[in-house]
């Protein structure tokens, strides 16, 4: 990313925790938001107390997927 290099430290503005950049992904986004990977313990430490957990699977394909069902609950 522009302005950030491997080995740089960034600070989460909400939790004030420091993180060291160890790598980059290419073209990874969720909706319109860039993606950051952290382990579950770190996520628990920086997430908001009333924030809900979400799981999502996003597919980008031009092929038909047989026997696939969309569940919206």
Buried (B, 14 or more C-beta within 10 A) or exposed (E): EEEEEEEEEEEBEEEEEEBEBEEEEEEEEEEEEEEBEBEEEBEEEBBEEEEEEEEEEEEEEEEEEEEEEEEEE
